[in-house]
Amino acid sequence: MKLDQIKKGFFGYKKASVYEYIAMMEDEFSLKLSEKESEYKENEEKYLERIKLLEEDLKNTKEELEEKKKEQMTIASTLMEATRYRDALCKEADERAEEERKKWEKELAQRRKELDKYQAQVSSLKEMLSGLLKKMEDEAEEFDSRIEYVKSACPSHNMTLFERKKESEE
């Protein structure tokens, strides 16, 4: 029924027609309202389901985040421990290298002392041998001059036993 279909009476619209129109409008609005309510309920259920899914997703994401944080903490602590271990190894290696260097320096100094001692002995021996050779050469020259003197003093006697053999004859 439309507004122009309401029956008119002598003093305006008839009450029954107006009540009927109002009742009809009320039924239409009730129907539309119930449709809207059911639509809202369906949407509400859909949204509640979506909220539930999103909350579960958020919960899972938080759990994953916590696991990742734990993994990062484990990695960070492992990295820090590895760094400490590396530093300790480097320090130990440096200390060992320093000890070895000192040991080698000490041994080198000891070997140098030995070499200096041997060099001094060689020099001493060289001087001694040089002196002995010089002394022997001087004595040999003295003997040569004595032999020459004896030869010249006794030309008539046979002195072949005392003559020195030439190097080519030896």
C-alpha positions as CSV (number, residue, x, y, z in Angstrom):
1,M,0.0,0.0,0.0
2,K,1.2,3.5,-0.8
3,L,0.4,6.7,0.9
4,D,-2.0,7.8,-1.9
5,Q,-4.0,4.5,-1.4
6,I,-5.0,5.4,2.1
7,K,-8.7,6.0,2.2
8,K,-10.0,9.4,3.0
9,G,-13.0,10.2,5.1
10,F,-15.0,13.3,5.9
11,F,-12.6,14.7,8.4
12,G,-9.3,13.3,6.8
13,Y,-7.9,9.9,6.6
14,K,-9.7,6.9,8.0
15,K,-8.2,5.6,11.1
16,A,-8.4,2.0,10.0
17,S,-6.6,2.8,6.7
18,V,-3.9,4.7,8.6
19,Y,-3.5,1.9,11.1
20,E,-3.3,-0.6,8.3
21,Y,-0.7,1.5,6.5
22,I,1.3,1.9,9.7
23,A,1.1,-1.8,10.3
24,M,2.2,-2.5,6.7
25,M,5.1,-0.1,7.0
26,E,6.0,-1.7,10.4
27,D,5.9,-5.1,8.8
28,E,8.1,-3.9,5.9
29,F,10.6,-2.2,8.2
30,S,10.5,-5.3,10.5
31,L,11.3,-7.5,7.5
32,K,14.0,-5.1,6.4
33,L,15.3,-4.9,9.9
34,S,15.3,-8.6,10.4
35,E,17.1,-9.0,7.0
36,K,19.6,-6.4,8.1
37,E,20.0,-8.1,11.5
38,S,20.6,-11.5,9.9
39,E,23.0,-9.8,7.4
40,Y,24.8,-8.2,10.4
41,K,24.8,-11.5,12.3
42,E,26.3,-13.2,9.2
43,N,28.9,-10.4,8.9
44,E,29.5,-10.5,12.6
45,E,30.1,-14.3,12.4
46,K,32.4,-13.8,9.4
47,Y,34.2,-11.1,11.2
48,L,34.4,-13.0,14.5
49,E,35.8,-16.0,12.5
50,R,38.2,-13.7,10.7
51,I,39.3,-12.2,14.1
52,K,39.7,-15.7,15.5
53,L,41.9,-16.6,12.5
54,L,43.9,-13.4,12.8
55,E,44.4,-13.9,16.5
56,E,45.6,-17.5,15.9
57,D,47.9,-16.1,13.2
58,L,49.1,-13.4,15.6
59,K,49.7,-16.0,18.2
60,N,51.7,-18.2,15.8
61,T,53.7,-15.2,14.6
62,K,54.5,-14.2,18.2
63,E,55.6,-17.8,18.9
64,E,57.8,-17.7,15.8
65,L,59.2,-14.4,16.8
66,E,60.0,-15.7,20.3
67,E,61.7,-18.7,18.7
68,K,63.7,-16.4,16.4
69,K,64.7,-14.3,19.3
70,K,65.8,-17.4,21.2
71,E,67.8,-18.5,18.1
72,Q,69.3,-15.0,17.8
73,M,70.2,-15.0,21.4
74,T,71.8,-18.4,21.0
75,I,73.7,-17.3,17.9
76,A,74.8,-14.1,19.6
77,S,76.0,-16.0,22.7
78,T,77.7,-18.6,20.5
79,L,79.4,-15.8,18.5
80,M,80.5,-14.1,21.7
81,E,81.8,-17.4,23.1
82,A,83.6,-18.1,19.8
83,T,85.1,-14.6,19.9
84,R,86.3,-15.1,23.5
85,Y,87.8,-18.5,22.5
86,R,89.5,-16.9,19.4
87,D,90.9,-14.2,21.6
88,A,92.2,-16.8,24.1
89,L,93.7,-18.9,21.3
90,C,95.4,-15.8,19.9
91,K,96.7,-14.8,23.3
92,E,98.0,-18.3,23.9
93,A,99.6,-18.4,20.4
94,D,101.2,-15.0,21.0
95,E,102.6,-16.2,24.3
96,R,103.9,-19.4,22.8
97,A,105.5,-17.5,19.9
98,E,107.1,-15.1,22.4
99,E,108.4,-18.0,24.4
100,E,109.8,-19.7,21.3
101,R,111.3,-16.4,20.1
102,K,113.0,-15.9,23.5
103,K,114.2,-19.6,23.4
104,W,115.6,-19.1,19.9
105,E,117.2,-15.8,20.8
106,K,118.8,-17.5,23.8
107,E,120.0,-20.4,21.7
108,L,121.2,-18.0,19.0
109,A,123.2,-16.0,21.6
110,Q,124.6,-19.3,23.0
111,R,125.6,-20.4,19.5
112,R,127.2,-17.0,18.7
113,K,129.2,-17.3,21.9
114,E,130.3,-20.8,20.8
115,L,131.2,-19.5,17.3
116,D,133.1,-16.6,18.8
117,K,134.9,-19.0,21.0
118,Y,135.8,-21.3,18.0
119,Q,136.8,-18.2,16.0
120,A,139.1,-17.1,18.8
121,Q,140.5,-20.6,19.0
122,V,141.0,-20.7,15.2
123,S,142.6,-17.3,15.3
124,S,144.9,-18.4,18.1
125,L,145.7,-21.6,16.4
126,K,146.4,-19.7,13.2
127,E,148.7,-17.3,15.0
128,M,150.4,-20.3,16.7
129,L,150.9,-22.2,13.4
130,S,152.0,-19.0,11.7
131,G,154.5,-18.4,14.4
132,L,155.7,-22.1,14.3
133,L,156.0,-21.9,10.5
134,K,157.9,-18.6,10.8
135,K,160.2,-20.1,13.4
136,M,160.7,-23.3,11.3
137,E,161.4,-21.1,8.2
138,D,163.9,-19.1,10.2
139,E,165.5,-22.2,11.6
140,A,165.6,-23.7,8.0
141,E,167.3,-20.5,6.7
142,E,169.8,-20.7,9.6
143,F,170.5,-24.3,8.8
144,D,170.9,-23.4,5.1
145,S,173.3,-20.7,6.0
146,R,175.3,-23.0,8.3
147,I,175.4,-25.6,5.6
148,E,176.7,-23.0,3.1
149,Y,179.2,-21.9,5.7
150,V,180.4,-25.5,6.3
151,K,180.6,-26.1,2.6
152,S,182.6,-23.0,2.0
153,A,184.9,-23.8,5.0
154,C,185.6,-27.3,3.8
155,P,185.7,-27.3,0.1
156,S,188.1,-30.2,-0.2
157,H,186.2,-32.7,1.9
158,N,183.3,-34.6,0.5
159,M,180.0,-33.0,1.8
160,T,177.5,-34.7,-0.4
161,L,175.8,-36.3,2.6
162,F,174.9,-32.9,3.9
163,E,173.7,-31.3,0.7
164,R,170.1,-30.6,0.4
165,K,168.2,-32.3,-2.4
166,K,166.5,-30.1,-4.9
167,E,162.7,-30.2,-5.0
168,S,162.8,-31.6,-8.5
169,E,164.9,-34.6,-7.2
170,E,162.5,-35.4,-4.4
